[in-house]
Amino acid sequence: MSFRATVESMSKIMDEMGITELDLERQFLFGVYRKHIHLSKQQVTSAVAMPNFPVSGDAKNTNSEPAGDDEKISGYALKSPMVGVAYLAPEPGAKPFTSVGAQIKAGDTVALIEAMKTFNPIKSDKDGVVKEILVSDGQAVEFDQPIIVIE
């Protein structure tokens, strides 16, 4: 099997198994002639919308003013599908993906989460209006942490 055929075969296996990175190396004549390739595919990640998930004032960004104990926000909370660092704009100084009061559609990118030096787009899976952004740019987020509330 040729090296190209090996790479194509491994790429198909990566897709089938959900693998995003793979290193291949082939040596000939005791290492005199060597081929090395690193395959890396970016996996698109969607945030999960939880219907009628109430977000209390305690889950808000710590940089905002504290909310009253009786204040509840109803709506859909887009949650982080992974641990990482959240970014609200495609690059430093750029216009944010979305803002409070903005109309968004399913499939719109609302944030990026950097995990293991890979930027993963977080896409809305619901149409609506952004009611609140619960994280700040560059803030560390945990798995299943609410990021944005959509009404």
Rosetta blueprint (number, residue, H / E / L):
1 M L
2 S L
3 F H
4 R H
5 A H
6 T H
7 V H
8 E H
9 S H
10 M H
11 S H
12 K H
13 I H
14 M H
15 D H
16 E H
17 M H
18 G L
19 I L
20 T L
21 E E
22 L E
23 D E
24 L E
25 E E
26 R E
27 Q E
28 F E
29 L L
30 F L
31 G L
32 V L
33 Y E
34 R E
35 K E
36 H E
37 I E
38 H E
39 L E
40 S E
41 K L
42 Q L
43 Q L
44 V L
45 T E
46 S E
47 A L
48 V E
49 A E
50 M E
51 P L
52 N L
53 F L
54 P L
55 V E
56 S E
57 G H
58 D H
59 A H
60 K L
61 N L
62 T L
63 N L
64 S L
65 E L
66 P L
67 A L
68 G L
69 D L
70 D L
71 E L
72 K E
73 I E
74 S L
75 G L
76 Y E
77 A E
78 L E
79 K E
80 S L
81 P L
82 M L
83 V L
84 G E
85 V E
86 A E
87 Y E
88 L L
89 A L
90 P L
91 E L
92 P L
93 G L
94 A L
95 K L
96 P L
97 F L
98 T L
99 S L
100 V L
101 G L
102 A L
103 Q E
104 I E
105 K L
106 A L
107 G L
108 D L
109 T E
110 V E
111 A E
112 L E
113 I E
114 E E
115 A E
116 M L
117 K L
118 T E
119 F E
120 N E
121 P E
122 I E
123 K E
124 S L
125 D L
126 K L
127 D L
128 G E
129 V E
130 V E
131 K E
132 E E
133 I E
134 L L
135 V L
136 S L
137 D L
138 G L
139 Q E
140 A E
141 V E
142 E L
143 F L
144 D L
145 Q L
146 P E
147 I E
148 I E
149 V E
150 I E
151 E L
